[in-house]
């Protein structure tokens, strides 16, 4: 998939996201324009309240811009209705959250199965997709455990399996190591970077500078604006 | 994107079994609602069946003639001088046999007399009638014979006595063929009634039955209390009723001074009253179903707010608003259907319990009630989950996920 690396995947132009809080207008995003190519490894950093999570939610179609346009895979997603956006979230976007957000009463395998269920994938095919996915993340033997029987690192791997089982083009990660100890965090980052090597576009919000600096492109946000856009040649520990 | 129905069912089931205490309480609420509807209708239907059965035991296709006109408006001149304008007589009864559509006619006199044998005596209900009465009222003779067929105006001194009277007057001794004293006359016992002969108003076990002419002598009267006429078939009832009215009117110089009622009319009145009662009771029970429905709505609203994060997650994973609604509605429906099935089982068991405790009462819930109750439960589940489902679907994924 390397040969597609120069194709524009995400194109934000003049995006505003404003909230009305009481009689105060909060500009969570203020005139943000951003071009992201397929296969990029991006970290978004900045102090809390700088708008980095809002940007990530907006990229993931979990939030709508107040103004501006957003093209994902050459489709103007701001013009899509709820159902079409849901479809895109299912097929084209994967999410990894700080809090894992696994459904507690479902097993690891069933959690990974959820996007396939929502997409209406036939049962036999689901199996064919889930097993290698769990295998690749080293949690195949934990497939039938409930989340509360898994360690934090294992839970996040289940979440990554769930985010990637539909083979989306872009993976959005919001502080994916924020709830993990150092070792597990390192493992999770390694897994995510492995996915980048396979061609996925990874956009990761973090406030951990060391982790952020591993990305090949580092965005800094400040007061709802893109403050800095830094590119390095190759990812890896700095 | 279409969800497989099996996946929906599985997801709903997992959601319900994930909160066992809440689910059990909801099932209980629904089950009580459904169960009480089933039990109460069974009880109502049982009462109706019991009363209908009692009437049927009076004899079917029955037309009853009694003296006096029950009508309002106008002054009946006769009423100023006599209690009833003109008596019903034995001849009136005989005149009613003259139709091909009449199967049997039995005159009836009723009075209270003292029956004694040696030192023992007691007051009993005395029925004066003819041999026809046995068939008309579907009575059974346990021992000996009923009144013999004979001239209707012959006061033959024979008596058929109830089993209780037999026990009290004769004890362990033989009663058949023995004499006993009724008022100031002596009668020979020719038969003893079975204990099944129980019908509304009269307990045959505690009655004595003698020929109608003898009863009239004892009561010192020429009149009859009732004339019972049995039509040949159900279709003949209306004709026989009219025939009885016309015949008696002709015999009474054109005065309409008797009332003729059909067993059917009485029965259908009771049927209507008890049917209305059943409906009223069902309505009251249905209120508990509505309460269960509102509880389900409440629980689903709580479930939606409890599971805000989960719903947000499903949205992030690509669930459409329609899919979210479907999952919530499916969960509520599953809850109400399970509750209804449990309630149905409880209700049917309850009705069975009533039947074994009161064998006379045919307490069966009618099948339309069972269908209606299941249908209502399903509709309740659907209806009352629409609001929670809409709330869930309208959740913003971002704010939903932000809550922990």
Interface residues (C-beta under 8 A of the other chain):
Chain A: X57 X60 X62 X63 X82 X83 X86 X87 X88 X89 X90 X91 X95 X97 X99 X101 X103 X104 X105 X106 X114 X115 X117 X118 X119 X120 X123 X162 X166
Chain B: X1 X2 X3 X4 X7 X11 X14 X15 X17 X18 X309 X310 X312 X313 X314 X315 X316 X317 X318 X319 X320 X321 X322 X323 X396 X397 X398 X401 X404
